[in-house]
């Protein structure tokens, strides 16, 4: 065997071992009329993470890698991020090993894994093509990041893991969020979302009720705003929303919220964490060439 062949065989064996490792914590989730989907054993006490869109009914069955079948309850679901958490009455399960946050890089070789049938795991090899975020999904959720790969999401792969060459989970795959192109929610985001779902059954999200776009400030307005170069021009205000109640108008330029500068949508979202919900929060807007101080009570998007 040539050195090149030996190296190729070593790489091949390494990926096969990674699949074997991750397959021990990849389950079949039967919760829809069509082909079953996949899920990941998140903790040894019976917590399963899967994709929300594959849970179409209340009667959910989870099939473990050894073929054992369990009825599952829905502990919580978040359509915005396409993550759902299930619970089964089991213990001592092989929980997935999670990769350190940020360990996946553009160009990293990865594997998408699924268990849509009882015949065993399925896998596809690819490369991380893009890493981005934070971003707002088409369902309105603010998610801290995403990964895009050229792995093939075969039918039933949603809810399954994206893994690295060590068999560690990088994220949870979704064929829904990419609107035709599969995306992966990074493990760090899944950890936070799953924790919220287990604690309260849902993810609390703060909102103002505005649409906005970045606006560059003229010198005179910049001086009023403490030298900031940009703000958010309010282009619409939802009737009855927190922004409407606080007296924010179309045409205002939001430059500060909660004592922090607002110069783009990302900086605004950074101030709209769950801890803000229900809290009177100071805001500053530019209106008619003047700086106006307002107080807005942040709402919760339902």
C-alpha atoms as a printed R data frame, in Angstrom:
    type eleno elety resid chain resno       x      y      z
1   ATOM     1    CA   UNK     A     1   0.000  0.000  0.000
2   ATOM     2    CA   UNK     A     2   1.367  3.404 -0.977
3   ATOM     3    CA   UNK     A     3   1.781  6.224  1.524
4   ATOM     4    CA   UNK     A     4  -1.061  8.094 -0.169
5   ATOM     5    CA   UNK     A     5  -3.380  5.093  0.102
6   ATOM     6    CA   UNK     A     6  -2.446  4.592  3.732
7   ATOM     7    CA   UNK     A     7  -3.215  8.219  4.509
8   ATOM     8    CA   UNK     A     8  -6.567  8.018  2.727
9   ATOM     9    CA   UNK     A     9  -7.438  4.833  4.608
10  ATOM    10    CA   UNK     A    10  -6.511  6.500  7.883
11  ATOM    11    CA   UNK     A    11  -8.741  9.483  7.140
12  ATOM    12    CA   UNK     A    12 -11.584  7.175  6.094
13  ATOM    13    CA   UNK     A    13 -11.261  5.109  9.262
14  ATOM    14    CA   UNK     A    14 -11.217  8.292 11.320
15  ATOM    15    CA   UNK     A    15 -14.495  9.525  9.861
16  ATOM    16    CA   UNK     A    16 -16.088  6.099 10.300
17  ATOM    17    CA   UNK     A    17 -15.043  6.176 13.959
18  ATOM    18    CA   UNK     A    18 -16.495  9.673 14.349
19  ATOM    19    CA   UNK     A    19 -19.834  8.485 12.948
20  ATOM    20    CA   UNK     A    20 -19.816  5.499 15.278
21  ATOM    21    CA   UNK     A    21 -19.193  7.783 18.262
22  ATOM    22    CA   UNK     A    22 -21.936 10.248 17.375
23  ATOM    23    CA   UNK     A    23 -24.397  7.554 16.294
24  ATOM    24    CA   UNK     A    24 -24.530  6.303 19.890
25  ATOM    25    CA   UNK     A    25 -26.358  9.510 20.806
26  ATOM    26    CA   UNK     A    26 -28.381 10.002 17.594
27  ATOM    27    CA   UNK     A    27 -31.982  8.813 17.790
28  ATOM    28    CA   UNK     A    28 -35.005  8.375 15.549
29  ATOM    29    CA   UNK     A    29 -37.877 10.792 16.240
30  ATOM    30    CA   UNK     A    30 -41.274  9.653 14.989
31  ATOM    31    CA   UNK     A    31 -43.632 12.622 15.289
32  ATOM    32    CA   UNK     A    32 -45.073 13.204 11.810
33  ATOM    33    CA   UNK     A    33 -46.909 11.368  9.057
34  ATOM    34    CA   UNK     A    34 -44.025 11.370  6.640
35  ATOM    35    CA   UNK     A    35 -40.596  9.849  7.109
36  ATOM    36    CA   UNK     A    36 -39.351 10.046 10.719
37  ATOM    37    CA   UNK     A    37 -36.683 12.579 11.644
38  ATOM    38    CA   UNK     A    38 -33.637 12.535 13.894
39  ATOM    39    CA   UNK     A    39 -32.685 13.802 17.311
40  ATOM    40    CA   UNK     A    40 -29.744 14.005 19.682
41  ATOM    41    CA   UNK     A    41 -29.492 12.662 23.230
42  ATOM    42    CA   UNK     A    42 -28.685 15.900 25.031
43  ATOM    43    CA   UNK     A    43 -28.319 14.484 28.547
44  ATOM    44    CA   UNK     A    44 -28.187 11.030 30.088
45  ATOM    45    CA   UNK     A    45 -31.487 11.551 31.930
46  ATOM    46    CA   UNK     A    46 -33.621 11.342 28.789
47  ATOM    47    CA   UNK     A    47 -33.463 14.849 27.312
48  ATOM    48    CA   UNK     A    48 -33.615 14.791 23.512
49  ATOM    49    CA   UNK     A    49 -33.033 17.779 21.213
50  ATOM    50    CA   UNK     A    50 -34.553 17.777 17.747
51  ATOM    51    CA   UNK     A    51 -35.910 20.177 15.105
52  ATOM    52    CA   UNK     A    52 -39.210 21.828 15.952
53  ATOM    53    CA   UNK     A    53 -40.734 21.504 12.491
54  ATOM    54    CA   UNK     A    54 -40.550 17.692 12.566
55  ATOM    55    CA   UNK     A    55 -42.817 17.550 15.658
56  ATOM    56    CA   UNK     A    56 -46.253 17.633 14.039
57  ATOM    57    CA   UNK     A    57 -48.253 15.781 16.701
58  ATOM    58    CA   UNK     A    58 -48.380 15.357 20.459
59  ATOM    59    CA   UNK     A    59 -47.805 11.600 20.312
60  ATOM    60    CA   UNK     A    60 -44.048 11.341 19.873
61  ATOM    61    CA   UNK     A    61 -41.991  8.175 19.781
62  ATOM    62    CA   UNK     A    62 -38.220  8.114 20.190
63  ATOM    63    CA   UNK     A    63 -36.239  5.069 19.075
64  ATOM    64    CA   UNK     A    64 -32.828  4.737 20.714
65  ATOM    65    CA   UNK     A    65 -29.787  3.389 18.862
66  ATOM    66    CA   UNK     A    66 -30.327 -0.048 20.418
67  ATOM    67    CA   UNK     A    67 -33.851 -0.188 19.010
68  ATOM    68    CA   UNK     A    68 -35.625  0.545 22.307
69  ATOM    69    CA   UNK     A    69 -38.791  2.573 21.791
70  ATOM    70    CA   UNK     A    70 -39.949  5.278 24.221
71  ATOM    71    CA   UNK     A    71 -42.967  7.556 24.312
72  ATOM    72    CA   UNK     A    72 -41.775 11.144 24.601
73  ATOM    73    CA   UNK     A    73 -43.308 14.291 26.008
74  ATOM    74    CA   UNK     A    74 -42.642 17.732 24.548
75  ATOM    75    CA   UNK     A    75 -40.720 19.699 27.169
76  ATOM    76    CA   UNK     A    76 -40.637 22.859 25.069
77  ATOM    77    CA   UNK     A    77 -40.412 24.110 21.530
78  ATOM    78    CA   UNK     A    78 -39.156 27.225 19.803
79  ATOM    79    CA   UNK     A    79 -40.406 27.551 16.215
80  ATOM    80    CA   UNK     A    80 -38.281 30.660 15.695
81  ATOM    81    CA   UNK     A    81 -35.013 28.764 15.978
82  ATOM    82    CA   UNK     A    82 -36.515 25.411 14.880
83  ATOM    83    CA   UNK     A    83 -35.444 23.706 18.115
84  ATOM    84    CA   UNK     A    84 -37.609 21.423 20.266
85  ATOM    85    CA   UNK     A    85 -36.788 19.499 23.437
86  ATOM    86    CA   UNK     A    86 -38.318 16.113 24.229
87  ATOM    87    CA   UNK     A    87 -38.190 14.030 27.395
88  ATOM    88    CA   UNK     A    88 -38.288 10.233 27.684
89  ATOM    89    CA   UNK     A    89 -38.378  8.095 30.805
90  ATOM    90    CA   UNK     A    90 -34.852  6.742 30.629
91  ATOM    91    CA   UNK     A    91 -31.515  7.160 32.368
92  ATOM    92    CA   UNK     A    92 -27.895  6.302 31.763
93  ATOM    93    CA   UNK     A    93 -28.130  7.241 28.099
94  ATOM    94    CA   UNK     A    94 -25.094  8.048 25.956
95  ATOM    95    CA   UNK     A    95 -25.266 11.833 25.849
96  ATOM    96    CA   UNK     A    96 -23.698 13.570 22.872
97  ATOM    97    CA   UNK     A    97 -20.220 14.986 23.296
98  ATOM    98    CA   UNK     A    98 -20.409 18.672 22.373
99  ATOM    99    CA   UNK     A    99 -17.604 20.449 20.587
100 ATOM   100    CA   UNK     A   100 -16.210 23.636 22.164
101 ATOM   101    CA   UNK     A   101 -17.938 26.777 20.928
102 ATOM   102    CA   UNK     A   102 -16.164 28.215 17.908
103 ATOM   103    CA   UNK     A   103 -14.155 25.091 17.177
104 ATOM   104    CA   UNK     A   104 -15.645 24.756 13.681
105 ATOM   105    CA   UNK     A   105 -13.956 26.954 11.102
106 ATOM   106    CA   UNK     A   106 -14.689 27.770  7.491
107 ATOM   107    CA   UNK     A   107 -13.040 24.940  5.585
108 ATOM   108    CA   UNK     A   108 -13.428 22.363  8.375
109 ATOM   109    CA   UNK     A   109 -14.466 18.883  7.274
110 ATOM   110    CA   UNK     A   110 -17.734 17.883  8.931
111 ATOM   111    CA   UNK     A   111 -20.381 15.180  8.793
112 ATOM   112    CA   UNK     A   112 -24.164 15.528  8.882
113 ATOM   113    CA   UNK     A   113 -25.691 12.588 10.708
114 ATOM   114    CA   UNK     A   114 -29.230 11.243 10.846
115 ATOM   115    CA   UNK     A   115 -31.225  8.212 11.931
116 ATOM   116    CA   UNK     A   116 -34.475  8.432  9.940
117 ATOM   117    CA   UNK     A   117 -34.905  4.641  9.769
118 ATOM   118    CA   UNK     A   118 -34.397  1.702 12.103
119 ATOM   119    CA   UNK     A   119 -31.695  0.324  9.815
120 ATOM   120    CA   UNK     A   120 -28.985  2.451 11.376
121 ATOM   121    CA   UNK     A   121 -27.329  5.855 11.059
122 ATOM   122    CA   UNK     A   122 -26.769  7.711  7.819
123 ATOM   123    CA   UNK     A   123 -24.049 10.285  7.179
124 ATOM   124    CA   UNK     A   124 -22.842 12.728  4.556
125 ATOM   125    CA   UNK     A   125 -19.467 14.441  4.353
126 ATOM   126    CA   UNK     A   126 -18.913 18.109  3.594
127 ATOM   127    CA   UNK     A   127 -17.093 21.324  4.348
128 ATOM   128    CA   UNK     A   128 -18.123 24.311  6.433
129 ATOM   129    CA   UNK     A   129 -18.673 26.951  3.774
130 ATOM   130    CA   UNK     A   130 -19.834 29.869  5.916
131 ATOM   131    CA   UNK     A   131 -20.224 30.867  9.534
132 ATOM   132    CA   UNK     A   132 -22.362 33.868 10.371
133 ATOM   133    CA   UNK     A   133 -24.502 35.604 12.923
134 ATOM   134    CA   UNK     A   134 -26.149 36.862 14.873
135 ATOM   135    CA   UNK     A   135 -29.045 36.637 12.467
136 ATOM   136    CA   UNK     A   136 -32.822 36.850 12.422
137 ATOM   137    CA   UNK     A   137 -34.564 33.770 11.062
138 ATOM   138    CA   UNK     A   138 -37.511 34.105  8.705
139 ATOM   139    CA   UNK     A   139 -39.648 33.064 11.699
140 ATOM   140    CA   UNK     A   140 -38.577 36.189 13.577
141 ATOM   141    CA   UNK     A   141 -36.140 34.707 16.086
142 ATOM   142    CA   UNK     A   142 -32.794 36.279 16.825
143 ATOM   143    CA   UNK     A   143 -30.222 33.458 16.824
144 ATOM   144    CA   UNK     A   144 -26.620 34.050 17.754
145 ATOM   145    CA   UNK     A   145 -25.176 32.253 14.766
146 ATOM   146    CA   UNK     A   146 -25.415 29.669 12.018
147 ATOM   147    CA   UNK     A   147 -23.232 27.339  9.976
148 ATOM   148    CA   UNK     A   148 -23.720 26.589  6.298
149 ATOM   149    CA   UNK     A   149 -22.138 23.468  4.861
150 ATOM   150    CA   UNK     A   150 -22.259 21.502  1.626
151 ATOM   151    CA   UNK     A   151 -23.237 18.308  3.425
152 ATOM   152    CA   UNK     A   152 -26.377 16.641  2.079
153 ATOM   153    CA   UNK     A   153 -29.357 16.672  4.413
154 ATOM   154    CA   UNK     A   154 -31.087 13.466  3.350
155 ATOM   155    CA   UNK     A   155 -34.806 13.144  4.171
156 ATOM   156    CA   UNK     A   156 -35.137 12.760  7.931
157 ATOM   157    CA   UNK     A   157 -31.821 14.425  8.780
158 ATOM   158    CA   UNK     A   158 -33.448 17.471 10.400
159 ATOM   159    CA   UNK     A   159 -32.911 17.400 14.156
160 ATOM   160    CA   UNK     A   160 -29.759 15.351 13.788
161 ATOM   161    CA   UNK     A   161 -26.240 16.541 14.564
162 ATOM   162    CA   UNK     A   162 -23.484 18.112 12.541
163 ATOM   163    CA   UNK     A   163 -20.287 16.553 13.893
164 ATOM   164    CA   UNK     A   164 -16.566 17.112 13.625
165 ATOM   165    CA   UNK     A   165 -13.846 14.582 12.886
166 ATOM   166    CA   UNK     A   166 -13.841 13.542 16.563
167 ATOM   167    CA   UNK     A   167 -17.546 12.763 16.601
168 ATOM   168    CA   UNK     A   168 -18.377 15.829 18.684
169 ATOM   169    CA   UNK     A   169 -21.601 17.731 18.013
170 ATOM   170    CA   UNK     A   170 -21.037 21.114 16.367
171 ATOM   171    CA   UNK     A   171 -24.723 21.927 16.006
172 ATOM   172    CA   UNK     A   172 -28.243 20.755 15.146
173 ATOM   173    CA   UNK     A   173 -29.287 20.531 11.501
174 ATOM   174    CA   UNK     A   174 -32.442 22.099 10.074
175 ATOM   175    CA   UNK     A   175 -33.758 21.837  6.537
176 ATOM   176    CA   UNK     A   176 -36.416 24.453  7.361
177 ATOM   177    CA   UNK     A   177 -34.479 27.546  8.463
178 ATOM   178    CA   UNK     A   178 -32.501 27.893  5.247
179 ATOM   179    CA   UNK     A   179 -35.666 27.974  3.103
180 ATOM   180    CA   UNK     A   180 -34.546 25.164  0.856
181 ATOM   181    CA   UNK     A   181 -30.885 25.146  1.897
182 ATOM   182    CA   UNK     A   182 -29.953 23.342  5.085
183 ATOM   183    CA   UNK     A   183 -28.536 25.317  7.980
184 ATOM   184    CA   UNK     A   184 -27.018 24.283 11.286
185 ATOM   185    CA   UNK     A   185 -27.684 26.016 14.604
186 ATOM   186    CA   UNK     A   186 -24.357 26.060 16.530
187 ATOM   187    CA   UNK     A   187 -24.135 24.027 19.712
188 ATOM   188    CA   UNK     A   188 -23.631 27.148 21.870
189 ATOM   189    CA   UNK     A   189 -26.980 28.539 20.692
190 ATOM   190    CA   UNK     A   190 -28.696 25.172 21.079
191 ATOM   191    CA   UNK     A   191 -27.428 24.916 24.661
192 ATOM   192    CA   UNK     A   192 -28.988 28.259 25.558
193 ATOM   193    CA   UNK     A   193 -32.257 27.551 23.761
194 ATOM   194    CA   UNK     A   194 -32.576 24.055 25.248
195 ATOM   195    CA   UNK     A   195 -31.917 25.419 28.726
196 ATOM   196    CA   UNK     A   196 -34.687 28.012 28.319
197 ATOM   197    CA   UNK     A   197 -37.103 25.405 26.981
198 ATOM   198    CA   UNK     A   198 -36.422 23.024 29.849
199 ATOM   199    CA   UNK     A   199 -36.861 25.826 32.368
200 ATOM   200    CA   UNK     A   200 -40.051 27.355 31.016
201 ATOM   201    CA   UNK     A   201 -41.219 25.505 27.927
202 ATOM   202    CA   UNK     A   202 -40.473 28.436 25.633
203 ATOM   203    CA   UNK     A   203 -37.846 31.021 24.783
204 ATOM   204    CA   UNK     A   204 -38.689 34.515 25.959
205 ATOM   205    CA   UNK     A   205 -37.914 37.205 23.376
206 ATOM   206    CA   UNK     A   206 -38.091 40.921 23.954
207 ATOM   207    CA   UNK     A   207 -39.344 43.343 21.312
208 ATOM   208    CA   UNK     A   208 -40.085 47.014 20.644
209 ATOM   209    CA   UNK     A   209 -42.467 46.732 17.729
210 ATOM   210    CA   UNK     A   210 -40.549 48.754 15.164
211 ATOM   211    CA   UNK     A   211 -39.056 48.404 11.723
212 ATOM   212    CA   UNK     A   212 -35.885 50.374 11.130
213 ATOM   213    CA   UNK     A   213 -32.930 50.950  8.882
214 ATOM   214    CA   UNK     A   214 -29.462 52.293  9.534
215 ATOM   215    CA   UNK     A   215 -29.180 56.047  8.938
216 ATOM   216    CA   UNK     A   216 -25.983 58.062  8.785
217 ATOM   217    CA   UNK     A   217 -26.141 61.143 11.017
218 ATOM   218    CA   UNK     A   218 -25.305 64.607  9.784
219 ATOM   219    CA   UNK     A   219 -22.660 66.473 11.740
220 ATOM   220    CA   UNK     A   220 -25.173 68.489 13.775
221 ATOM   221    CA   UNK     A   221 -27.159 65.371 14.721
222 ATOM   222    CA   UNK     A   222 -23.995 63.434 15.434
223 ATOM   223    CA   UNK     A   223 -22.971 66.105 17.937
224 ATOM   224    CA   UNK     A   224 -26.340 65.778 19.712
225 ATOM   225    CA   UNK     A   225 -25.900 61.994 19.837
226 ATOM   226    CA   UNK     A   226 -22.503 62.099 21.500
227 ATOM   227    CA   UNK     A   227 -20.504 61.844 18.288
228 ATOM   228    CA   UNK     A   228 -22.156 58.700 16.978
229 ATOM   229    CA   UNK     A   229 -22.068 58.355 13.222
230 ATOM   230    CA   UNK     A   230 -25.206 56.253 12.726
231 ATOM   231    CA   UNK     A   231 -28.543 55.472 14.329
232 ATOM   232    CA   UNK     A   232 -31.677 53.530 13.468
233 ATOM   233    CA   UNK     A   233 -34.278 55.416 11.439
234 ATOM   234    CA   UNK     A   234 -37.768 54.256 12.471
235 ATOM   235    CA   UNK     A   235 -39.721 53.389  9.323
236 ATOM   236    CA   UNK     A   236 -42.766 51.764 10.962
237 ATOM   237    CA   UNK     A   237 -44.265 51.394 14.437
238 ATOM   238    CA   UNK     A   238 -46.630 48.563 15.294
239 ATOM   239    CA   UNK     A   239 -49.871 49.953 16.783
240 ATOM   240    CA   UNK     A   240 -50.154 49.191 20.482
241 ATOM   241    CA   UNK     A   241 -46.551 48.019 20.679
242 ATOM   242    CA   UNK     A   242 -44.090 49.069 23.403
243 ATOM   243    CA   UNK     A   243 -42.575 51.613 21.004
244 ATOM   244    CA   UNK     A   244 -46.008 53.043 20.191
245 ATOM   245    CA   UNK     A   245 -46.942 53.283 23.859
246 ATOM   246    CA   UNK     A   246 -43.645 55.030 24.644
247 ATOM   247    CA   UNK     A   247 -44.257 57.667 21.979
248 ATOM   248    CA   UNK     A   248 -41.715 56.602 19.377
249 ATOM   249    CA   UNK     A   249 -42.743 57.962 15.964
250 ATOM   250    CA   UNK     A   250 -41.998 57.110 12.366
251 ATOM   251    CA   UNK     A   251 -39.069 59.324 11.351
252 ATOM   252    CA   UNK     A   252 -37.398 59.254 14.762
253 ATOM   253    CA   UNK     A   253 -33.794 58.097 14.841
254 ATOM   254    CA   UNK     A   254 -33.094 55.768 17.749
255 ATOM   255    CA   UNK     A   255 -29.559 56.360 19.048
256 ATOM   256    CA   UNK     A   256 -29.589 54.879 22.549
257 ATOM   257    CA   UNK     A   257 -31.413 52.171 24.501
258 ATOM   258    CA   UNK     A   258 -30.756 51.141 28.074
259 ATOM   259    CA   UNK     A   259 -27.817 53.520 28.301
260 ATOM   260    CA   UNK     A   260 -26.039 51.848 25.381
261 ATOM   261    CA   UNK     A   261 -25.514 53.244 21.872
262 ATOM   262    CA   UNK     A   262 -27.729 51.956 19.064
263 ATOM   263    CA   UNK     A   263 -26.034 52.337 15.713
264 ATOM   264    CA   UNK     A   264 -27.307 49.250 13.863
265 ATOM   265    CA   UNK     A   265 -29.790 46.396 14.248
266 ATOM   266    CA   UNK     A   266 -27.235 44.138 15.949
267 ATOM   267    CA   UNK     A   267 -26.592 46.677 18.722
268 ATOM   268    CA   UNK     A   268 -30.350 47.067 19.193
269 ATOM   269    CA   UNK     A   269 -30.874 43.314 19.485
270 ATOM   270    CA   UNK     A   270 -28.044 43.138 22.017
271 ATOM   271    CA   UNK     A   271 -30.152 45.309 24.324
272 ATOM   272    CA   UNK     A   272 -33.310 43.231 23.871
273 ATOM   273    CA   UNK     A   273 -32.463 40.246 26.051
274 ATOM   274    CA   UNK     A   274 -35.081 38.357 28.106
275 ATOM   275    CA   UNK     A   275 -34.070 40.237 31.262
276 ATOM   276    CA   UNK     A   276 -35.404 43.463 29.668
277 ATOM   277    CA   UNK     A   277 -38.961 42.152 29.311
278 ATOM   278    CA   UNK     A   278 -41.363 44.228 31.376
279 ATOM   279    CA   UNK     A   279 -38.634 46.659 32.422
280 ATOM   280    CA   UNK     A   280 -38.943 50.441 31.902
281 ATOM   281    CA   UNK     A   281 -35.894 51.235 29.809
282 ATOM   282    CA   UNK     A   282 -34.513 54.679 28.904
283 ATOM   283    CA   UNK     A   283 -34.260 55.458 25.213
284 ATOM   284    CA   UNK     A   284 -32.972 58.436 23.245
285 ATOM   285    CA   UNK     A   285 -34.215 59.490 19.830
286 ATOM   286    CA   UNK     A   286 -33.403 62.314 17.467
287 ATOM   287    CA   UNK     A   287 -36.548 64.178 16.432
288 ATOM   288    CA   UNK     A   288 -36.814 67.496 14.635
289 ATOM   289    CA   UNK     A   289 -33.171 68.328 15.259
290 ATOM   290    CA   UNK     A   290 -33.430 67.655 19.002
291 ATOM   291    CA   UNK     A   291 -32.464 64.801 21.291
292 ATOM   292    CA   UNK     A   292 -35.536 63.407 23.062
293 ATOM   293    CA   UNK     A   293 -35.429 61.208 26.184
294 ATOM   294    CA   UNK     A   294 -38.141 58.557 26.386
295 ATOM   295    CA   UNK     A   295 -38.933 55.549 28.545
296 ATOM   296    CA   UNK     A   296 -40.069 52.348 26.871
297 ATOM   297    CA   UNK     A   297 -41.316 49.259 28.694
298 ATOM   298    CA   UNK     A   298 -39.913 46.364 26.691
299 ATOM   299    CA   UNK     A   299 -42.547 43.821 25.645
300 ATOM   300    CA   UNK     A   300 -42.451 40.099 25.020
301 ATOM   301    CA   UNK     A   301 -43.078 38.651 21.572
302 ATOM   302    CA   UNK     A   302 -45.657 35.898 21.753
